[in-house]
Amino acid sequence: MTLQSKWQQLPTEAINPATLAIDKLPPAEIVDLMIKEDRKILAALTHEKERIAIGVEMIAHGLRKGGRVVFVGAGTSGRLGVLEAAELPPTFGMDPHVVIAIMAGGQSAVAHAREGVEDDFEEGARSVARLRLNAKDVVIGVSASGMTPFVRGGLSRARKAGAKIIFVTCYPGTELQTYVDLTIAPSVGPEVIAGSTRLKAGTATKMVLNILTTAASVRIGKTYGNLMVDVQTTSEKLKDRARRIVTIVTDLSYDDADKLLRRARWNVKVAIVMEKAHVGYQRALARLREADDFVREAIGEDIEPRVRALLKKAAKG
């Protein structure tokens, strides 16, 4: 049988021989089968770890220079980019104008699938052009198949603007490698349901984006050890997290941590420096600037021994 299809040879469209009888299986066996397939994701990511590390440094370098991170995608891939852009500001205190997601079909397509919008190359180019990118910016194109015209249009416009380009796909053979700076392509194999890239491809993509953004944030001083010291205290839950972080680092009581955070205008980093360096608000800000926003350098203290001791104490009950 001969098919005239440009998609038929894509790994994301392939038929998985291990799941041919999935519609005859009881629920427990379907679950087992899907878990078995998902185990392939970690091996695929491990194969790409060096490329992911390069991407981390590309993003960190761009952010240090004052650049933006822009995700471009459609469908599941686009929604994963939207999720990253939405979660980075509260987690790491990033300006929402610094992490941006462009979704084929616009914001309405996030909650409701809009078929066909992913095929518009020119709209992808126009959407990216509106951002007026420059050489400091990093654009992350996301396309499981490696063929999405909307994403290709966006990346072609980003290239003209001189931005750095990372392409995340599950098709290692994509020819887009010829005009992007870095391709990260975990090869997860055919999906449990043929062509349903919200499954293994979506999970692998989500993991790649998580690693890229988290590691880059760590590299620019957004954590102290593994503590979320740039958290935005926009809810009671996050204010509680801020108080607990300050108590861990400073040995202050929970109530005293609250008082300190109020004096520090709910800036966790500033509160820590104020207490540990015995300085006021303005001097704490200055010390952080001098330390390139790294708490460790600003106070000259490593958090790891303290936290290990606390964890050991807690384990003993």
N, C-alpha and C positions, 0 to 999 in steps of 0.2 A: 504493500500500500504506500503510495506516494502522496505526501501532503504538501501543499504550497503555503507554508507558514514560516514567517521569520522567527517565530517564538518556539517552534517545536523542538529545537535543539538546545534550548536553555535548560540548565539544571533545575531551575525553579519551576519549570513546567513538566519535568520528567515524571513518569509513573513509578511509584515505589513498589517493587516486587514483594516487599515484606508485608505490605498492607492490602494486598489484592482482595482478601476475604474479610476485610474489617467489618463489613455490613452483616456478617453472619456471626460475629463474636458477641458474647455476653459482656456487660459493662466492665467487669473486672479485667477481662482480657484486653479490651480496648485500652484501658488505662495502662496496663502493663506494656502494651505495644507502643504507646505514645511515650512513656517514660524511657523505654529502651531507645527509641529514636532520638529523644532529647539529649541522651548521653553523648551523642555525636557532636553536640554543640561545643562542649568544652575542648574537645580535641581540635576542632576547627579553629577556635579562638587561640589555642596554644600555638598552632601553626602560624598565626598572624601576629604573635606577640611583639616581635621586633618592629613591625610596621606600626602597630598601635603605639608603641613607645615613641616612635618618631612623630606620630601625630600628636601625642601629648605635648611634646616639646614645641611643636609648631604652634599649637593653641596657646600654650603658656607664653611663648615669645610674643605672639600677637597681643595678648592681653597686657603684658608688661609694657608694651609700646603704646598702649591706649587704643588698640584695635578692637573690633567687634567679632563675635562669633555668630555666623548666620547658617541656619539649617535650611536646606531646600529639599522638599520631598512631596510625594503624592500618596494618597491612600494610607495604608498602614505605615509606610516609611515616613510620610509627612507627619502623621500623628505622633510618631515617636520623636521627631524633631520638635514638635510643639510641646510635648511633655518635658523634654530637656530644657527648653527655653523658659517654660513656666516654673520649673522647680529650682533652677540655679539661683535666681534672686533671693528667695527666702532662705535657702540652704547656706549659701556662701556670700550673701550680702552684695550680690552683683546688681548693677544698675540694669533695669529691664531694657534699656536702650542699647546695652552692650551684648546681650544674648537675644537673638531674634530668630523667629521661625517663619519661613515662607511655605505656605501650604497650597497646593494646587486646588483651585476652587474657593480659596479664602477661608475665613474662620467658620463659615457655615458648614464646610466640608469636614470639619473636625468631628462633629457629632453625627452628621448625616452624609453617607457616601454619595458622591456626585461623579457618576461614571462619565468618562470622556474628557474630563478637564485635564487629566494627566497627559493627553495627547497633544496639548497646545504648546509647541516649542516657543513660539513668539511670546506667549503670555509669561512663560517662565523667564525669558530674557527681560521682558518689561518689568516684571515683579522685582527682579534683582537690580535692574537699572535705577529703580526709584530710591534705592538705598544709597546711591552715590558712593560706592565702595572705593577703597584705596588700598595701597600696598600693606597697610597695617592689619587689614581685616583677614579673617580666615573663614572660608565658606566650606561647609560640610554638606556635600550632596549625598542624598540617601536614596538608593533605588535597588531593591532586591534583585531585579532582573538585569540591571545595568543598562536598560534600554529606554526608560521613561523619557519621552520627549520634553515634558515640562522641566524635568531636572536637567536634562542636557542643555536646554535653552538657558536656564539660570546659570549653569556653570560656564557656558560659552561667554556670557556677558561678564561674569566674574573674572574670567581670564583676561578679557579686554581691559578691565579696570585695574589689573595688576594684583588682585587679591590672591592669597595662597588658597589652594583648593585641596581638600581631602575628600575622597570618594569612598563611601561605604556601600558595598554591594555583596551579594552572595553568588556572583557570577565572575569567577577569576579570569575568564577569557574575554571580558568586556574590552572593546577597543578604546573606551574612554581613558584607559591608562596612558594613552599617548598625549593627552593634553591636560592632565591634572598633575598636581605635585606629588600626591600620594594616594595609592589605592589600598584599601583594607578590604579583603574579600574572603571571609570565612566560608569555606565550602562545606555546607551542612548536608548536601545530598537532597534527593527528592523528598517532598513533603508527604506526610501521612495521607493527606487528601491532596491529590495532584493539583499543583498550582496555587494552593492556599498558603501564600507566603506570610500570613499572619502567624503561622506556626513556627517551625524551626528557624526560618529566615528572620521572622520578626523578633523572636527571642534572641537570636545571635546579634542582630542589629541593635536591639535595646542594650545588650551587654556591652557591645563595643562603644556605644555612645556614653553609657554610664562610666566606663573606664576612662575614656578620653576626657570627659568633662571633670570627673572627680579628681583624677590624677593631675590634670592641668591646674585645677584649683588649689590642690595641695602644693604644687610647685610655685605658686605665686603667693603663698602665705595665708591661705584661707582657713588653715587649720593650725592648731598647736598640738603636736602629736596627732592623735586621731580625734581631738575635740573640736567641735563645730564653733569656733570662736568668732566667726563672722555671721552667725545666725541673726536673722532679722526678728526682733521680738514683737511680732504683730498679733500674737494671740496669747492667751494665758498659758497654753501648753508650751509655747516657745519662750515665754518669760520664765517659766519654771525650769526649762532646760538651761537658760542663761544663768539662773541662780545656782543650779547644780554644778555647772561648769566652773563658776567662780569659786564655789566652796571647795571643789576638788583641787583647784590650782593654788588657792590662797590659804586654805584651812579656816576661813571665816565661817561663822554659823550661817544657816540659811537666811535668817532675818538680817544679819549684818551684810550678807551678800546682796540682798535686796536694796538696802540703804546705799551701798556702794554703787550699784548699777544705776540707781536714780541719780546719784551725783555724776555718774559717767554718761548720763543721757541714754541709758540702756545700750551702750556700746560695750560689748563683752571684752574686746581687746583692750580698750581704754581702761576699763575697770581693773583688769588684771595688772596692767602696767602701773596704774595709780597706786595699787596696794603693794605690789612687789618692789617697786622702785621708790615708794614713798614720795610721790610727786602729785601735783594737781592735774586737773583735766587738760589744760593747754600744753603743759610739759609732756604729759603722757602722749598726746597726739604728735608732738614734735619727735619724741623718741621713736614712735612707730614709723614716722616718715623717714627718719634717719636709718632705720633698720629695714627699709623697703617693705614695711607692713608685716614683718615676721615677729611674732611675739617672743619666740626663743631668743632672737638677737636683741630685742628691745629690753629684755630683763636679764639676759645672760644666764638662763637656767633651763635645763632639760626637764621636761615633764615626765618622761618615761619612768624613772625610778620611783617617783611619787605615786603614779597610777598603779604600777606593778605592786607596790606595797599595799595600796588600798584594796586591790583585787585579791591579794593573798589573805589579807585580814578578813575580807568578806567571805572568802571561801571557807575559812575556818569557823565562820559563824559568829 
